[in-house]
Amino acid sequence: PTDLRLVMDRYEASKEHDWSAHEVKERWHMAVRDKLIRGEVAERKRENVDSLWKVAINGGIVRLTYGQPKKIGSQTLYPIEAHMTVLSIAVPAQWTLLSVEVRAQAKTGESNHQLDAANRQRFGLHRLCAKAMLEEEKRAKEDDRLARPLDCLFSVAHNFSLSWRLEILNAQAQALKRGVWSSKSSLVVTPVEFFTEGDTLGVVSISFWRVDDRYGPPKMSSLDQKGEADSEDDGKPPTTNQLTLSIRAVANVGIKVSLSGGETMLKRVNYQSHARTAVDNLLEAASNPFALSASNTLLAATTLCAEQRCYSMVEALQPLNGERILPPWMNLTVESGSIAVAAKVSYMGQEAVHDLATVVLFRLACDARSGTFVSTFCRSAKLLRLLASNENTASETMALRVAKMAQNRRRAVAATSTGRLVRDAFEGLTRSMNALGTRTGVGGPWLDKDDMSMSLRHRAIQLACTDAKSSLSTCCGMAAVYGLGALAIGVATGISAQPDVCGSRPIEKIEGTKFLRSPPVGFVMDQHMVHKQYVSSDGEKKKNVFLEREAFALSCTVDDVDLKLTAFSLSSTVDSPSAIPDVDYKKSSMIELKPAESLVVDIDAEPSSKRMKTEETGSVPSQPTRLSMVQAI
């Protein structure tokens, strides 16, 4: 038929043959403008409806763009870009699709060369778009309505772009599962699944972190801040015992992200800037076609979940309405994905208990990959950090003792050190807090299995809170002694406190007071060598040489009333530098600390005079350290 039409209506005999090149161009441009004015672009403008495309005319070529552009040098690229024109001046004329480009790529540094569109796929997309526009023109002519071929072009190209993005994110998530997230996390990636019915084109889910869902999983909610309604499938996670991040492609809408506990997270966006930044980063990494990154999406999701888990745990331990589980001297606060453990420390002095300011003793940071907690300490608490890591350098006495032993006995000797006790205490705290975090989840609503699920979940959380309370109290006492106490000793006396200088055994009762079940920290105030002669069983006279020490020790008492630092003097004997001192608790006595009267330094005071050297030795005579030196602690 085409050949027959060319034969019957030849160009040489047509009226267009007599037109000049300028007239042909003018009529062509007028036909393109007439098509736009009579089409859906002008109709959306008249009805004040936002257009799907950004339309630009260059002569007789219409350029349609969609999305935020990306500049590469002098070139500007769009996620979806199409060029079209009309090849007839007949009314109504049909659009002719010249080219269509859909672009999607991973973020810089992440390769997705296997998912790049091939030339055959681009040609197939062009044919599908052209066919969809042609079919829309035919249906509109039969139904006697306004044709919307540009909307059909957008639907086909946009759906292709969304499907392509899901494939890229799915491939990146699978690579994360095999790579950096494979060792310390139980990452589960549900392969991308496409649907033929409904507005949802496809979905890919990433499950991470353990959560106790015996009585129902946490509800999934959309992170869309525009307030659009969630779909029916948002609240149901695809996997059990884990938190889930779901990325959905919705036709003619875009990428939608749902997260376990997302409803509660969005409530904090309005008054917490860092939460708003994390949500924006998550949506940007999941939906930006030029910077798709499953790793950034997962990292932002775990950041939100870490902070929300901390809030849920603090609320369980310190309920706003109800009975307080923690002692009154302890206070927990959330600081950007970590829990700051603070205590109001007191001390005994002058027959009264003096309260100090509330001090942050340590923090519990949530690990992004595993969702478990790790104890962190301030930089100035060097001794506490070394003991929590069970380093031999924390105690000179224990380091010498371990070095003296045979290779096969060193582990057994180190098992009785102070560092081992401190490390075991903080590891126990980590396990207790992990169990509590697993049961509290990320807060927010839950999908209960039955009517008893809520009460059973509350009971499980209360049991975990009881264990966490015991561990927190013990670790607060250790942090007060080996962290705050050791730092105060160094500031007041200029002497570095040592953990095993006052013995490696926990202190027994002194004057009816029970102390923390850990060795005290302190320093030697005075020592002298003792020579003791004795007769052995065979009648031979022998001499025993040992040191008698007077040491300043610091420990604490921990109960439901207060956390009280207590100082006392200890008498001990030691027969070698690598031996653990033998403490005589019967000769020990408690010391009442005296609060500082004034912290103001008199700069006009006369400096202290130098002590004269002795004539015999030429050195300054040594004097034992008095207790008054450490009463400023």
C-alpha positions as CSV (number, residue, x, y, z in Angstrom):
1,P,0.0,0.0,0.0
2,T,2.9,2.4,0.7
3,D,4.3,1.9,-2.8
4,L,0.9,2.3,-4.3
5,R,0.4,5.6,-2.5
6,L,3.8,6.8,-3.8
7,V,2.8,5.9,-7.3
8,M,-0.7,7.6,-7.2
9,D,0.4,10.6,-5.2
10,R,3.8,11.5,-6.4
11,Y,5.8,14.3,-4.8
12,E,6.5,15.9,-8.2
13,A,2.8,16.4,-8.7
14,S,1.9,17.5,-5.2
15,K,1.4,21.1,-3.9
16,E,4.2,20.7,-1.4
17,H,6.6,20.5,-4.4
18,D,6.1,24.2,-5.0
19,W,6.9,25.2,-1.4
20,S,10.3,26.8,-0.7
21,A,12.6,25.4,2.0
22,H,11.8,28.3,4.3
23,E,8.0,27.7,3.9
24,V,8.4,23.9,4.6
25,K,10.3,24.7,7.8
26,E,7.7,27.3,8.9
27,R,4.8,24.9,8.2
28,W,6.7,22.1,10.0
29,H,7.3,24.3,13.1
30,M,3.6,25.4,13.1
31,A,2.5,21.8,12.9
32,V,4.6,20.9,16.0
33,R,3.3,23.8,18.0
34,D,-0.3,23.1,16.9
35,K,0.2,19.5,18.2
36,L,1.4,20.7,21.6
37,I,-1.4,23.2,21.9
38,R,-4.1,20.7,21.0
39,G,-2.6,17.9,23.1
40,E,-2.3,17.0,26.8
41,V,0.5,19.5,27.6
42,A,-1.8,22.5,27.1
43,E,-4.7,20.7,28.9
44,R,-2.5,20.2,32.0
45,K,-1.5,23.8,31.8
46,R,-5.1,25.0,31.7
47,E,-6.1,22.7,34.6
48,N,-3.1,23.8,36.7
49,V,-1.9,20.2,36.9
50,D,1.9,19.6,37.1
51,S,3.2,18.1,33.9
52,L,5.2,14.9,34.0
53,W,7.6,16.2,31.4
54,K,9.7,19.3,31.0
55,V,9.0,20.4,27.4
56,A,11.5,22.3,25.3
57,I,11.1,23.2,21.6
58,N,14.1,23.6,19.3
59,G,12.7,24.3,15.8
60,G,10.6,21.4,14.9
61,I,12.1,19.0,17.5
62,V,10.4,18.6,20.9
63,R,12.7,17.6,23.8
64,L,11.1,16.0,26.8
65,T,13.0,15.5,30.0
66,Y,12.2,14.1,33.5
67,G,14.1,14.2,36.8
68,Q,17.0,16.0,38.3
69,P,19.8,16.5,35.8
70,K,23.5,15.6,36.2
71,K,26.2,17.7,34.6
72,I,29.3,16.0,33.1
73,G,31.5,18.7,31.8
74,S,29.4,20.8,29.4
75,Q,26.9,18.0,28.9
76,T,23.6,17.8,30.9
77,L,22.1,14.4,31.3
78,Y,18.6,13.5,32.5
79,P,17.3,10.2,33.9
80,I,14.7,10.1,31.1
81,E,15.0,12.1,27.9
82,A,13.1,11.8,24.6
83,H,13.0,13.6,21.3
84,M,10.0,13.7,18.9
85,T,8.4,15.6,16.1
86,V,5.5,15.4,13.6
87,L,6.0,14.5,10.0
88,S,2.6,15.7,8.7
89,I,0.6,19.0,8.6
90,A,-2.6,17.0,8.8
91,V,-4.9,17.7,11.7
92,P,-4.7,15.7,14.0
93,A,-1.1,14.7,13.3
94,Q,0.7,11.9,15.1
95,W,3.8,12.1,17.1
96,T,6.9,10.5,15.7
97,L,9.4,9.3,18.3
98,L,13.0,10.1,17.3
99,S,14.9,8.9,20.3
100,V,14.4,7.9,24.0
101,E,17.1,7.5,26.6
102,V,16.8,6.1,30.1
103,R,19.8,6.4,32.3
104,A,20.6,4.7,35.7
105,Q,23.9,4.1,37.3
106,A,25.5,3.2,40.6
107,K,27.3,5.7,42.7
108,T,31.0,6.5,42.0
109,G,33.2,3.6,43.0
110,E,30.5,0.9,42.6
111,S,30.5,-1.0,39.4
112,N,27.3,-2.3,37.6
113,H,28.7,-2.9,34.1
114,Q,26.8,-6.2,33.9
115,L,23.5,-4.3,34.4
116,D,24.1,-1.6,31.8
117,A,21.5,-1.5,29.0
118,A,22.7,-3.0,25.8
119,N,21.9,-1.5,22.3
120,R,19.3,-4.2,21.7
121,Q,17.5,-3.3,24.9
122,R,17.6,0.4,24.0
123,F,16.1,-0.4,20.5
124,G,13.5,-2.6,22.1
125,L,12.5,0.2,24.5
126,H,12.3,2.6,21.6
127,R,9.9,0.3,19.8
128,L,7.7,-0.2,22.9
129,C,7.4,3.5,23.5
130,A,6.6,4.2,19.9
131,K,4.0,1.4,19.8
132,A,2.4,2.7,23.1
133,M,2.1,6.2,21.6
134,L,0.6,4.9,18.4
135,E,-2.0,2.7,20.2
136,E,-3.0,5.6,22.4
137,E,-3.6,7.8,19.2
138,K,-5.8,5.1,17.7
139,R,-7.8,4.4,20.9
140,A,-8.4,8.2,21.4
141,K,-9.6,8.5,17.8
142,E,-12.0,5.6,18.2
143,D,-13.3,6.9,21.5
144,D,-13.5,10.5,20.3
145,R,-11.4,11.9,23.2
146,L,-8.2,13.7,23.7
147,A,-5.1,11.5,23.0
148,R,-2.4,11.3,25.6
149,P,0.6,9.8,23.8
150,L,3.1,11.7,26.0
151,D,1.6,10.1,29.1
152,C,2.0,6.7,27.6
153,L,5.6,7.4,26.6
154,F,6.3,8.5,30.2
155,S,4.6,5.4,31.7
156,V,6.7,3.0,29.6
157,A,10.0,4.8,30.0
158,H,9.5,5.4,33.7
159,N,8.5,1.8,34.4
160,F,11.7,0.7,32.6
161,S,13.8,3.1,34.7
162,L,12.3,1.9,38.0
163,S,12.8,-1.8,37.1
164,W,16.4,-1.1,36.1
165,R,17.0,0.7,39.4
166,L,15.7,-2.2,41.4
167,E,18.0,-4.6,39.5
168,I,21.0,-2.4,40.3
169,L,20.1,-2.1,44.0
170,N,19.5,-5.9,44.2
171,A,22.9,-6.7,42.6
172,Q,24.6,-4.3,45.1
173,A,22.8,-5.8,48.0
174,Q,23.9,-9.3,47.0
175,A,27.5,-8.1,46.7
176,L,27.2,-6.6,50.3
177,K,26.0,-9.9,51.5
178,R,29.0,-11.7,50.1
179,G,31.4,-8.9,51.1
180,V,31.9,-6.6,54.1
181,W,28.5,-7.5,55.7
182,S,29.2,-11.3,55.5
183,S,31.2,-11.7,58.7
184,K,29.6,-9.8,61.6
185,S,26.0,-9.6,60.3
186,S,23.2,-11.9,59.3
187,L,22.2,-10.0,56.2
188,V,19.4,-11.6,54.1
189,V,18.6,-10.2,50.7
190,T,15.3,-11.1,49.1
191,P,15.8,-11.2,45.3
192,V,13.8,-8.6,43.4
193,E,10.3,-9.7,42.6
194,F,8.2,-8.1,39.8
195,F,4.4,-8.0,39.7
196,T,2.0,-8.0,36.8
197,E,-1.0,-6.6,38.7
198,G,-1.4,-3.5,40.9
199,D,0.6,-0.3,41.0
200,T,3.6,-1.9,42.6
201,L,6.0,-3.0,39.8
202,G,8.6,-4.8,42.0
203,V,10.1,-4.9,45.4
204,V,13.5,-5.9,46.8
205,S,14.0,-6.4,50.6
206,I,17.1,-6.4,52.8
207,S,16.8,-7.9,56.3
208,F,19.3,-7.2,59.0
209,W,19.7,-7.3,62.8
210,R,18.0,-9.9,65.0
211,V,14.7,-9.0,66.7
212,D,12.4,-11.1,68.9
213,D,9.2,-11.5,67.0
214,R,7.8,-14.5,68.9
215,Y,4.7,-12.4,69.7
216,G,4.6,-10.5,66.4
217,P,7.1,-8.6,64.2
218,P,7.5,-4.8,64.3
219,K,5.3,-3.0,61.8
220,M,6.9,-1.7,58.6
221,S,6.0,1.9,57.6
222,S,6.9,4.1,54.7
223,L,9.6,6.8,55.2
224,D,7.8,9.1,52.8
225,Q,7.6,12.5,54.5
226,K,4.8,13.8,52.2
227,G,2.2,11.9,54.3
228,E,1.0,9.5,51.6
229,A,-0.8,6.4,52.7
230,D,1.1,3.2,52.9
231,S,0.2,0.2,50.9
232,E,-1.4,-2.9,52.4
233,D,1.9,-4.9,52.1
234,D,4.1,-2.4,53.9
235,G,3.5,-3.7,57.4
236,K,4.4,-7.3,56.7
237,P,8.2,-8.1,56.7
238,P,9.2,-10.8,54.2
239,T,11.5,-12.5,56.7
240,T,11.2,-13.5,60.4
241,N,13.4,-12.6,63.4
242,Q,14.9,-9.6,61.6
243,L,14.4,-6.0,60.9
244,T,13.6,-5.3,57.2
245,L,14.3,-2.5,54.7
246,S,11.9,-2.7,51.7
247,I,12.4,-0.8,48.4
248,R,9.4,-0.7,46.2
249,A,8.9,0.6,42.6
250,V,5.4,2.2,42.2
251,A,4.2,2.9,38.7
252,N,4.1,6.6,37.7
253,V,5.2,7.5,41.3
254,G,8.8,6.4,41.8
255,I,10.8,4.5,44.5
256,K,9.2,4.1,47.9
257,V,11.2,2.9,50.9
258,S,9.7,1.2,54.0
259,L,11.5,0.3,57.2
260,S,10.6,-1.5,60.4
261,G,9.5,1.1,62.9
262,G,9.5,3.9,60.3
263,E,6.4,5.4,61.7
264,T,8.1,6.2,65.0
265,M,11.3,7.4,63.2
266,L,9.3,10.0,61.2
267,K,8.0,11.6,64.4
268,R,11.6,12.5,65.4
269,V,12.4,14.1,62.0
270,N,10.6,17.3,62.9
271,Y,12.7,18.1,65.9
272,Q,16.0,16.2,65.2
273,S,18.1,17.5,62.4
274,H,20.4,14.4,62.3
275,A,17.4,12.1,62.0
276,R,16.1,14.2,59.1
277,T,19.5,14.0,57.4
278,A,19.6,10.2,57.8
279,V,16.2,9.9,56.2
280,D,17.1,12.2,53.3
281,N,20.4,10.2,52.7
282,L,18.4,7.0,52.7
283,L,15.9,8.2,50.2
284,E,18.6,9.8,48.1
285,A,20.7,6.7,47.9
286,A,17.7,4.5,47.0
287,S,16.0,6.8,44.4
288,N,18.6,8.9,42.8
289,P,19.2,7.3,39.4
290,F,22.7,8.7,39.0
291,A,23.9,7.7,42.5
292,L,22.2,4.4,43.4
293,S,23.9,2.8,46.4
294,A,22.6,-0.1,48.4
295,S,25.4,0.3,50.9
296,N,24.5,3.9,51.7
297,T,20.8,3.0,51.9
298,L,21.6,0.2,54.3
299,L,24.0,2.4,56.3
300,A,21.4,5.1,56.7
301,A,18.7,2.6,57.7
302,T,20.9,1.0,60.3
303,T,21.7,4.5,61.6
304,L,18.0,5.3,62.1
305,C,17.4,1.8,63.6
306,A,20.4,2.2,66.0
307,E,19.1,5.4,67.5
308,Q,15.5,4.2,67.6
309,R,16.7,1.0,69.4
310,C,18.5,3.1,71.9
311,Y,15.4,5.2,72.6
312,S,13.3,2.1,73.0
313,M,15.8,0.5,75.5
314,V,16.1,3.7,77.5
315,E,12.3,4.0,77.6
316,A,12.1,0.5,78.9
317,L,14.7,1.1,81.6
318,Q,13.4,4.6,82.5
319,P,9.7,4.6,81.7
320,L,8.1,8.0,81.8
321,N,4.9,6.6,83.2
322,G,5.4,3.8,85.7
323,E,7.9,2.5,88.2
324,R,11.5,3.3,87.6
325,I,13.7,0.1,87.2
326,L,17.1,1.8,87.5
327,P,18.4,3.2,90.8
328,P,17.9,6.9,91.3
329,W,21.6,7.8,91.0
330,M,21.8,6.3,87.4
331,N,20.7,8.1,84.3
332,L,20.6,7.0,80.7
333,T,20.5,9.3,77.7
334,V,20.6,8.8,73.9
335,E,23.4,10.4,72.0
336,S,23.3,9.8,68.2
337,G,23.0,6.0,68.2
338,S,24.6,5.4,71.5
339,I,23.5,5.3,75.2
340,A,25.4,7.5,77.6
341,V,25.5,6.0,81.1
342,A,25.8,8.7,83.7
343,A,25.9,8.4,87.5
344,K,25.6,10.8,90.4
345,V,28.7,9.8,92.4
346,S,28.9,10.5,96.1
347,Y,31.7,10.0,98.7
348,M,31.9,9.8,102.4
349,G,33.7,12.6,104.2
350,Q,33.4,14.4,107.6
351,E,30.5,12.2,108.8
352,A,28.3,13.2,105.8
353,V,27.7,12.1,102.3
354,H,28.7,14.6,99.6
355,D,27.1,14.5,96.2
356,L,29.1,15.2,93.1
357,A,27.8,16.3,89.7
358,T,26.3,13.7,87.3
359,V,29.2,12.3,85.3
360,V,29.1,10.2,82.1
361,L,31.0,7.1,83.0
362,F,30.9,5.3,79.7
363,R,28.8,4.9,76.6
364,L,27.2,1.9,74.8
365,A,27.5,2.4,71.0
366,C,25.4,0.4,68.6
367,D,27.3,-1.4,65.9
368,A,25.7,-0.7,62.4
369,R,26.4,-4.1,60.9
370,S,25.4,-6.4,63.8
371,G,23.1,-4.2,65.9
372,T,25.0,-5.2,69.0
373,F,26.4,-2.8,71.6
374,V,30.0,-2.0,72.3
375,S,31.3,-0.2,75.4
376,T,33.3,3.0,74.7
377,F,35.2,5.2,77.1
378,C,36.5,8.7,77.0
379,R,40.1,9.3,76.0
380,S,41.1,10.5,79.5
381,A,40.0,7.2,81.2
382,K,43.1,5.4,79.9
383,L,43.3,2.9,82.8
384,L,39.6,1.9,82.3
385,R,40.1,1.4,78.6
386,L,43.1,-0.8,79.1
387,L,41.4,-2.9,81.8
388,A,38.2,-3.3,79.7
389,S,40.5,-4.7,76.9
390,N,42.4,-6.9,79.4
391,E,45.7,-5.4,78.4
392,N,48.8,-6.5,80.3
393,T,50.1,-2.9,80.2
394,A,47.3,-1.8,82.5
395,S,49.0,-3.3,85.5
396,E,52.8,-3.4,85.9
397,T,52.6,-6.0,88.7
398,M,50.5,-8.4,86.6
399,A,52.7,-7.8,83.5
400,L,55.8,-8.8,85.5
401,R,54.0,-11.8,87.0
402,V,52.9,-13.1,83.6
403,A,56.3,-12.6,82.1
404,K,57.9,-14.6,84.9
405,M,55.6,-17.6,84.4
406,A,56.2,-20.4,81.9
407,Q,54.5,-20.1,78.5
408,N,51.9,-22.8,79.3
409,R,50.9,-21.1,82.6
410,R,50.5,-17.5,81.5
411,R,46.9,-17.8,80.5
412,A,45.9,-19.3,83.9
413,V,47.8,-16.5,85.8
414,A,46.2,-13.8,83.6
415,A,42.7,-15.2,84.4
416,T,42.9,-13.8,87.9
417,S,43.9,-10.3,86.9
418,T,41.8,-7.2,87.4
419,G,41.6,-6.7,83.7
420,R,40.0,-10.1,83.3
421,L,37.3,-9.1,85.9
422,V,36.6,-5.8,84.2
423,R,36.5,-7.2,80.8
424,D,34.1,-10.0,81.9
425,A,31.9,-7.4,83.6
426,F,31.6,-5.3,80.5
427,E,31.1,-8.3,78.2
428,G,28.2,-9.4,80.5
429,L,26.8,-5.9,80.2
430,T,27.0,-6.2,76.4
431,R,25.1,-9.5,76.4
432,S,22.4,-8.1,78.7
433,M,21.9,-5.0,76.6
434,N,21.9,-7.0,73.4
435,A,19.1,-9.2,74.8
436,L,17.2,-6.2,75.8
437,G,17.6,-4.5,72.4
438,T,16.4,-7.7,70.6
439,R,13.2,-7.7,72.7
440,T,12.5,-4.0,72.5
441,G,13.2,-3.9,68.7
442,V,13.0,-0.3,67.4
443,G,9.9,0.7,69.4
444,G,6.7,1.8,67.7
445,P,3.8,-0.4,66.8
446,W,3.9,-4.2,66.6
447,L,1.8,-6.6,64.6
448,D,0.6,-8.7,67.5
449,K,-0.3,-12.4,66.8
450,D,-3.1,-12.5,69.4
451,D,-4.6,-10.6,72.3
452,M,-1.9,-12.0,74.7
453,S,1.1,-10.9,72.6
454,M,1.4,-7.4,74.1
455,S,1.4,-8.6,77.7
456,L,3.8,-11.5,76.9
457,R,6.2,-9.1,75.1
458,H,6.1,-6.6,78.1
459,R,6.9,-9.4,80.5
460,A,9.9,-10.5,78.4
461,I,11.2,-6.9,78.2
462,Q,10.9,-6.6,82.0
463,L,13.0,-9.7,82.6
464,A,15.6,-8.4,80.3
465,C,15.6,-5.0,82.1
466,T,16.2,-6.8,85.4
467,D,19.4,-8.4,84.0
468,A,20.5,-5.2,82.4
469,K,20.0,-3.3,85.7
470,S,22.4,-5.6,87.6
471,S,25.1,-5.4,84.9
472,L,24.8,-1.6,84.6
473,S,25.2,-1.2,88.3
474,T,28.3,-3.3,88.4
475,C,29.9,-1.6,85.4
476,C,29.1,1.8,86.8
477,G,30.9,0.9,90.0
478,M,34.0,-0.3,88.0
479,A,33.9,2.8,85.8
480,A,33.7,5.1,88.8
481,V,36.7,3.4,90.5
482,Y,39.0,2.7,87.5
483,G,37.9,5.6,85.4
484,L,36.7,8.6,87.5
485,G,38.6,7.6,90.7
486,A,41.9,6.9,89.0
487,L,41.7,10.2,87.1
488,A,40.9,12.0,90.3
489,I,43.9,10.4,92.0
490,G,46.2,11.5,89.2
491,V,44.9,15.1,89.3
492,A,45.1,15.4,93.1
493,T,48.4,13.8,93.7
494,G,50.2,13.6,90.3
495,I,50.6,9.9,90.8
496,S,49.3,7.3,88.4
497,A,46.9,4.9,90.1
498,Q,47.6,1.2,89.7
499,P,45.0,-1.6,89.8
500,D,46.9,-4.4,91.5
501,V,49.0,-2.5,93.9
502,C,46.4,-3.1,96.6
503,G,45.9,-6.7,95.9
504,S,44.2,-8.7,93.2
505,R,41.3,-9.9,95.3
506,P,38.0,-8.1,95.9
507,I,37.9,-6.3,99.2
508,E,36.2,-8.0,102.1
509,K,34.1,-6.1,104.7
510,I,35.9,-3.2,106.3
511,E,34.1,-1.7,109.3
512,G,30.9,-3.4,108.3
513,T,30.8,-2.0,104.8
514,K,30.5,-4.2,101.7
515,F,32.4,-3.0,98.7
516,L,32.3,-3.7,95.0
517,R,33.4,-7.2,94.1
518,S,36.6,-6.0,92.3
519,P,40.1,-5.1,93.5
520,P,40.6,-1.5,94.5
521,V,42.8,1.0,92.7
522,G,45.4,3.1,94.5
523,F,49.1,3.9,94.9
524,V,51.8,3.3,97.5
525,M,52.2,6.0,100.1
526,D,55.0,4.5,102.2
527,Q,57.1,1.4,102.2
528,H,60.1,0.0,104.0
529,M,62.2,-3.2,103.8
530,V,61.8,-5.7,106.7
531,H,64.5,-8.3,107.5
532,K,63.1,-11.2,109.4
533,Q,65.3,-14.1,110.6
534,Y,63.9,-17.6,111.3
535,V,65.2,-21.1,112.0
536,S,64.3,-23.7,109.5
537,S,63.3,-27.3,110.3
538,D,66.9,-28.5,110.0
539,G,68.1,-25.9,112.5
540,E,69.6,-23.6,109.9
541,K,69.2,-19.8,110.4
542,K,67.7,-18.1,107.4
543,K,66.7,-14.5,106.6
544,N,63.5,-13.5,104.9
545,V,63.3,-10.1,103.2
546,F,60.1,-8.4,102.2
547,L,58.5,-5.0,101.8
548,E,55.9,-3.6,104.1
549,R,53.6,-1.1,102.3
550,E,51.1,1.5,103.3
551,A,48.9,2.2,100.3
552,F,46.0,4.5,99.6
553,A,43.1,2.5,98.0
554,L,39.9,3.6,96.4
555,S,36.8,1.5,96.0
556,C,33.0,2.0,96.0
557,T,29.8,0.7,97.3
558,V,26.9,0.1,94.9
559,D,23.3,-0.3,95.9
560,D,19.8,1.0,95.1
561,V,20.4,4.1,97.1
562,D,23.7,5.6,95.8
563,L,27.1,5.0,94.3
564,K,29.6,6.0,96.9
565,L,33.3,6.2,96.5
566,T,35.2,5.2,99.6
567,A,38.9,5.7,100.4
568,F,40.9,3.8,102.9
569,S,44.5,2.9,103.8
570,L,45.7,-0.7,103.4
571,S,48.7,-2.5,104.9
572,S,50.3,-5.2,102.8
573,T,53.4,-7.2,102.4
574,V,55.2,-8.2,99.2
575,D,58.3,-10.4,98.7
576,S,59.1,-9.7,95.0
577,P,58.2,-7.1,92.3
578,S,56.1,-9.7,90.5
579,A,54.2,-11.0,93.5
580,I,50.7,-9.9,94.3
581,P,50.6,-8.0,97.6
582,D,49.2,-9.8,100.6
583,V,46.8,-7.4,102.2
584,D,46.0,-7.4,105.9
585,Y,42.4,-6.2,106.1
586,K,42.5,-6.1,109.9
587,K,45.0,-3.2,109.8
588,S,42.9,-1.4,107.2
589,S,40.9,1.7,108.0
590,M,38.6,4.0,106.1
591,I,39.6,7.6,105.3
592,E,37.2,10.5,105.4
593,L,37.8,12.6,102.3
594,K,37.6,16.4,102.8
595,P,36.0,18.6,100.1
596,A,38.2,21.3,98.6
597,E,37.6,24.6,100.3
598,S,38.6,26.7,97.4
599,L,39.8,26.2,93.9
600,V,41.2,29.7,93.5
601,V,45.0,30.0,93.2
602,D,46.7,32.9,94.8
603,I,49.1,34.1,92.2
604,D,50.7,36.7,94.5
605,A,51.7,34.1,97.1
606,E,55.4,33.5,97.8
607,P,56.9,30.4,96.2
608,S,57.9,27.6,98.4
609,S,61.6,27.7,99.4
610,K,64.0,24.9,98.4
611,R,65.0,22.2,100.8
612,M,68.6,22.1,101.7
613,K,70.7,19.1,100.7
614,T,72.2,17.0,103.4
615,E,76.0,17.0,103.7
616,E,76.4,13.2,103.9
617,T,74.5,12.0,100.9
618,G,74.0,15.3,99.0
619,S,70.3,14.5,98.3
620,V,67.0,15.7,99.6
621,P,65.8,13.5,102.5
622,S,62.8,11.4,101.6
623,Q,59.6,11.7,103.6
624,P,56.6,9.4,103.5
625,T,53.6,10.6,101.7
626,R,51.0,11.9,104.1
627,L,47.3,11.1,103.9
628,S,46.5,14.8,103.7
629,M,47.9,14.9,100.1
630,V,45.0,12.7,98.8
631,Q,42.2,14.3,100.8
632,A,41.6,16.7,98.0
633,I,40.2,13.9,95.8
